[in-house]
Amino acid sequence: MVSVYNGESISAGTGAARSLRKRLLELSDGPKIRFKSTIIVSDSPWKDLLDVISDEKPQSVLIEWKDDSLTEGLPVNEVLSNSLVNVLIFRSDLPIHYERTMVAVRGGPHAELALKVAMTLKPNHLDVLHISRSRTSDDAPYKGYLQILNQLPEINQRFIITSDVSKTLFQEADHYDLVILGATATTSLNGSGIGTVAEQMLRNSKSAVLITKIRQEKNPPIFDESAGYRAISVLVDKWFAENTFHSDEFADLDRLMQLKESSNLTISLAMPALNEEKTVGNVISTIKTALMDNVPLIDEMILIDSNSTDHTREIAEDLGIKTYIHQQLLPESGANEGKGEALWKSLLVTSGDIIAWIDTDIVNIRPHFVYGIIGPLLLNPSVKFVKGFYRRPLKIGNKMQAGSGGRVTELTARPLLNLFYPELSGVIQPLSGEYAGRRDALENAVFYSGYGVEIGLLIDIFEKYSLNAIAQVDLLERIHHNQELEALSKMSFAIIQTVLHKLENRYERSIIDDVNKTMKLIRYNDGGYYLDVEEIAEKPRPPMISVPAYREAHHK
């Protein structure tokens, strides 16, 4: 939980969320802890936590007591009165090393939960202490509990009769590392519902304290429905804070290998190319050495070529990489021109559960371009699609201007998303060529043949799986060959077509006619201007799962 207060933007929690993920990764480095990477950044944490509890359906939720209240500002009354889950409230300023544990009980369901928790911790010495004001006046709830204890000879039973239960409990607690007690039905002075004695223990005990309360068989708290509808900008802010990663978070390749092996996943890397002989060799060598030879994070690498006329394919083959010409694949489906066509057909010739794509024109290639986009998929099973983002310097003459690249992104793609798909407005670089996804999502997605493939995939994954299925990763800086303005104009035209196609599907009505798929390019020659007409038609490919040859190869 990362809470944001005082009207602060939820995206301000990005750094805290990143630090928390790092700490949790360190804590989960072992066989006893499973870490699912659910980080909540919120200005209403209790409502968001209830959503997680409703989705995950855990047996218990463990919440820290800190500074006289529940951590991250959770409302004590509502936490304790919910009917969805057992509640464990924990307070400790001590090292986590509990040789001696005491369960202080009166009886009842909360006490049974306290005993179960204590036995799970397996301390070297476990005492169950029953404190009573007399032997007859209030022992009734304890009788059923005693039947359980009598079947557990490894647990020491202790009985104390006293006129001051609270004082005696504090005195006894000093002899233990951890005290566990069930909450009571008695309302404390501030109405927290924990119970006066339990609250005093949380505040003042010298030992670590754990309060247990079993889930209540009654309706959960009802929230004002109007409070559940938040502005899209807040939802995007929240997504940005929780689902924006940095490639450095995944630099521990041994840890990534553990996650990969525990998930029993295979990973394929497909590299689209068209006449990239100047850079393709370095891209392949860098990734293959780091992520196949040194650490086998990648199970296969292929080059999916768009019929290059230079030595691109020969260079890849000399480095031991399988190469395919996409125009020769699936001849029964025909062959469209464009990068999107190559990516679509790469699904056919790869075998991994996760498929990653990187461009082959990256000048400053580093392994993090690949492991960065794979990391969130290994870390969080609910993530279906990961986009890379980076600073893109623009070369003008002999000078490099930092951060001036990505012109089509800022002038076309992001304005369109903000206008028609505002939920995706937090995606920093929707057109980046470095991204990865799960096969089960990608094979059900529509691929556009040309420059619209990236934004089309992003919208498709969002519409099918929701915003939280998408993550983005900071890949630092990417240097590649910048294109001329006319090429960028064509790219923008294709991207606009793709977004309009998606809107047609959403509203079930035609928006653009075939005549609008030609672009009039303005030329200048011999002192005059003229128009040159060029067809730039984004042709959607159906989900690969619908292609018989693909189903035969991958779903026998």
Summary of the structure (lengths in Angstrom):
residues: 556
radius of gyration: 29.9
end to end distance: 43.2
largest distance: 110.8
contacts: 1761
relative contact order: 0.08
helix: 42%
strand: 21%
